[in-house]
Amino acid sequence: MATGARGPKTIVIGGGVGGLILAQGLHAAGLPVEVHERDASPRTRTQGYRLRVSPDGERAMRECLPPRVIELLLATSNQRHGEGLLAFDEQLAPQWAPAFDDPRGSGPDKIDAVDRVTLRRVLLAGLDDVVRFGRKLTEVVETTGGVTARFSDGSSATGDVLVAADGANSAVRTQFCPHEQPRDLGVRTVFARLPMTAVHQAGLPAQLRGEFSYVIGSDGHHLGLMPMVFREAPPAAAARLWPGLDLPPGEDYYMAVLNVHRDELGLSDDEFFAMDGRALARFATARMSAWHPALRGLFALGDAADTFAVSLRASVPVVPWGTERVVALGDAAHTMPPSGGVGANSAAWDAALLTGLLRQVADGDIGLADAFDRYRTGVTEHATAAVGLSLKIAQWSIRKIDIAMPAAEPGKNSANSAPAPLH
Ligand SMILES: Cc1cc2nc3c(=O)[nH]c(=O)nc-3n(C[C@H](O)[C@H](O)[C@H](O)COP(=O)(O)OP(=O)(O)OC[C@H]3O[C@@H](n4cnc5c(N)ncnc54)[C@H](O)[C@@H]3O)c2cc1C
């Protein structure tokens, strides 16, 4: 293997949450790394949503990211408004209000939640020479001496190892492991970003303001409202901490999530996923038409460009895949529903583990085969617990999902060290 003094050269496919955290970790360690991302530029993707950061996820990010990037992340993270979650029925009668135990406490340096668009741009800080945009992977070719990624623009990149960080619909997984696709949970979800000021002006009752709230409809539909209040406006934080870094405006918002089982859509999947943001907002509004008046019009307050639909899927079981030179990270390795807010945290966890192991390879402490063995074992165990947690919360919070929860494995609950709020 062409492991020079600086270690194996890593080609990362996908510049999302996991791929960029890995790139930051390897770059900070002085190891050669290139990220190839299909988006044309960092500004291509604007659909933002709130990402909860778990204790494990924060720890992994702090392990990989240079202090200045962490400072920027903290400055642009969610200003916390309390612990726990408030649940209501559709007429806003309080149901229950669990508090969540977080070993981090509520200290000023805790990164509790972030905005995904801002996170991705923050993670690009200092990686100008590392990340190449407009590179959509079409094929991976392995040789005895290395591994080459080919892209749709005709270009290619060669390294010693390739990391598939290309998300839940991973092209690398489809090439190497076409039968291991995540399973459909049958739940269709509409996500929207609702400007906080507009939501308050529209009369959101005081008890829901700034709170993580959940409305459980007797019709089987479920609405989540999660506040994202930036500690500091991202452009101001960038000007202070990383002048020249292009961060989005960062208006405070609620992430709104409406879950509907496909049997209750009244539409085919093709029709549902063909809807644009405006049509999805109308769909959600119609579903909430008999709910409390303060809730009915919420989805109409979102920007159509930020309203989108996903189907919830999960890797059950988590099956490790790859080759001597190819490993997977994040959603490409293990997909899970957003419930519990563990997918991005798991991607960060994977990135921290892989960074540490590739550093050991570079130092000559272990061989690549040993590193990949340890990586796959660790990721499979951790992700199995994470998928189990997200399914457990999905089953608890969504009336009907299509697969049974995998049996709990004793002692394998390391995905989160604290009970997690749901999405
Ligand atoms: C609405 C919503 C809310 C969520 N909330 C939370 C939460 O609170 N907490 C949490 O931990 N998780 C949450 N998740 C899950 C989380 O977003 C994912 O688990 C996480 O983004 C996975 O990171 P990743 O790097 O594996 O994949 P991604 O972040 O999806 O990145 C994959 C990247 O690969 C690129 N790519 C894809 N195909 C190719 C190709 N062929 N060539 C080159 N590049 C390619 C994509 O453009 C993308 O940039 C949420 C998900 C959703 C949808």
The ligand as an SDF file (V2000), in Angstrom:
LIG
                    3D

 53 58  0  0  0  0  0  0  0  0999 V2000
  -35.4720   16.3820    8.6120 C   0  0  0  0  0  0  0  0  0  0  0  0
  -34.3740   15.5710    9.2390 C   0  0  0  0  0  0  0  0  0  0  0  0
  -34.0290   15.8000   10.5600 C   0  0  0  0  0  0  0  0  0  0  0  0
  -32.9640   15.1190   11.1190 C   0  0  0  0  0  0  0  0  0  0  0  0
  -32.6120   15.4010   12.4050 N   0  0  0  0  0  0  0  0  0  0  0  0
  -31.5500   14.7980   12.9400 C   0  0  0  0  0  0  0  0  0  0  0  0
  -31.0990   15.1520   14.2550 C   0  0  0  0  0  0  0  0  0  0  0  0
  -31.6970   15.9740   14.9470 O   0  0  0  0  0  0  0  0  0  0  0  0
  -29.9750   14.5650   14.7390 N   0  0  0  0  0  0  0  0  0  0  0  0
  -29.2940   13.6360   14.0140 C   0  0  0  0  0  0  0  0  0  0  0  0
  -28.2820   13.1280   14.5220 O   0  0  0  0  0  0  0  0  0  0  0  0
  -29.6800   13.2760   12.7810 N   0  0  0  0  0  0  0  0  0  0  0  0
  -30.7850   13.8350   12.2130 C   0  0  0  0  0  0  0  0  0  0  0  0
  -31.1630   13.5140   10.9520 N   0  0  0  0  0  0  0  0  0  0  0  0
  -30.3720   12.5330   10.1820 C   0  0  0  0  0  0  0  0  0  0  0  0
  -29.1150   13.1670    9.6000 C   0  0  0  0  0  0  0  0  0  0  0  0
  -29.4410   14.2890    8.7860 O   0  0  0  0  0  0  0  0  0  0  0  0
  -28.3490   12.1510    8.7710 C   0  0  0  0  0  0  0  0  0  0  0  0
  -28.2320   10.9650    9.4910 O   0  0  0  0  0  0  0  0  0  0  0  0
  -26.9530   12.6900    8.4520 C   0  0  0  0  0  0  0  0  0  0  0  0
  -27.0420   13.8270    7.6220 O   0  0  0  0  0  0  0  0  0  0  0  0
  -26.1170   11.6130    7.7880 C   0  0  0  0  0  0  0  0  0  0  0  0
  -24.8740   12.1570    7.4330 O   0  0  0  0  0  0  0  0  0  0  0  0
  -24.0820   11.5470    6.2050 P   0  0  0  0  0  0  0  0  0  0  0  0
  -22.8250   12.3270    6.0940 O   0  0  0  0  0  0  0  0  0  0  0  0
  -24.0060   10.0780    6.3140 O   0  0  0  0  0  0  0  0  0  0  0  0
  -25.0260   11.8240    4.9560 O   0  0  0  0  0  0  0  0  0  0  0  0
  -25.4810   13.2090    4.3650 P   0  0  0  0  0  0  0  0  0  0  0  0
  -25.3780   14.2980    5.3700 O   0  0  0  0  0  0  0  0  0  0  0  0
  -26.7830   12.9380    3.7100 O   0  0  0  0  0  0  0  0  0  0  0  0
  -24.3960   13.5230    3.2510 O   0  0  0  0  0  0  0  0  0  0  0  0
  -24.2500   12.7370    2.1020 C   0  0  0  0  0  0  0  0  0  0  0  0
  -23.5710   13.6120    1.0550 C   0  0  0  0  0  0  0  0  0  0  0  0
  -23.2030   12.7960   -0.0540 O   0  0  0  0  0  0  0  0  0  0  0  0
  -23.4860   13.5010   -1.2450 C   0  0  0  0  0  0  0  0  0  0  0  0
  -23.6620   12.5130   -2.3110 N   0  0  0  0  0  0  0  0  0  0  0  0
  -24.6950   11.6530   -2.4790 C   0  0  0  0  0  0  0  0  0  0  0  0
  -24.4950   10.8950   -3.5790 N   0  0  0  0  0  0  0  0  0  0  0  0
  -23.3080   11.2760   -4.0970 C   0  0  0  0  0  0  0  0  0  0  0  0
  -22.5700   10.8640   -5.2330 C   0  0  0  0  0  0  0  0  0  0  0  0
  -22.9980    9.9140   -6.0680 N   0  0  0  0  0  0  0  0  0  0  0  0
  -21.3660   11.4640   -5.4760 N   0  0  0  0  0  0  0  0  0  0  0  0
  -20.8880   12.4430   -4.6430 C   0  0  0  0  0  0  0  0  0  0  0  0
  -21.5680   12.8800   -3.5720 N   0  0  0  0  0  0  0  0  0  0  0  0
  -22.7560   12.3040   -3.2870 C   0  0  0  0  0  0  0  0  0  0  0  0
  -24.7510   14.2830   -0.9020 C   0  0  0  0  0  0  0  0  0  0  0  0
  -24.9430   15.3740   -1.7980 O   0  0  0  0  0  0  0  0  0  0  0  0
  -24.4820   14.7100    0.5240 C   0  0  0  0  0  0  0  0  0  0  0  0
  -23.8160   15.9480    0.6020 O   0  0  0  0  0  0  0  0  0  0  0  0
  -32.2470   14.1700   10.3600 C   0  0  0  0  0  0  0  0  0  0  0  0
  -32.6200   13.9060    9.0340 C   0  0  0  0  0  0  0  0  0  0  0  0
  -33.6830   14.5950    8.4830 C   0  0  0  0  0  0  0  0  0  0  0  0
  -34.0740   14.3070    7.0480 C   0  0  0  0  0  0  0  0  0  0  0  0
  1  2  1  0
  2  3  1  0
  2 52  2  0
  3  4  2  0
  4  5  1  0
  4 50  1  0
  5  6  2  0
  6  7  1  0
  6 13  1  0
  7  8  2  0
  7  9  1  0
  9 10  1  0
 10 11  2  0
 10 12  1  0
 12 13  2  0
 13 14  1  0
 14 15  1  0
 14 50  1  0
 15 16  1  0
 16 17  1  0
 16 18  1  0
 18 19  1  0
 18 20  1  0
 20 21  1  0
 20 22  1  0
 22 23  1  0
 23 24  1  0
 24 25  2  0
 24 26  1  0
 24 27  1  0
 27 28  1  0
 28 29  2  0
 28 30  1  0
 28 31  1  0
 31 32  1  0
 32 33  1  0
 33 34  1  0
 33 48  1  0
 34 35  1  0
 35 36  1  0
 35 46  1  0
 36 37  1  0
 36 45  1  0
 37 38  2  0
 38 39  1  0
 39 40  1  0
 39 45  2  0
 40 41  1  0
 40 42  2  0
 42 43  1  0
 43 44  2  0
 44 45  1  0
 46 47  1  0
 46 48  1  0
 48 49  1  0
 50 51  2  0
 51 52  1  0
 52 53  1  0
M  END
$$$$
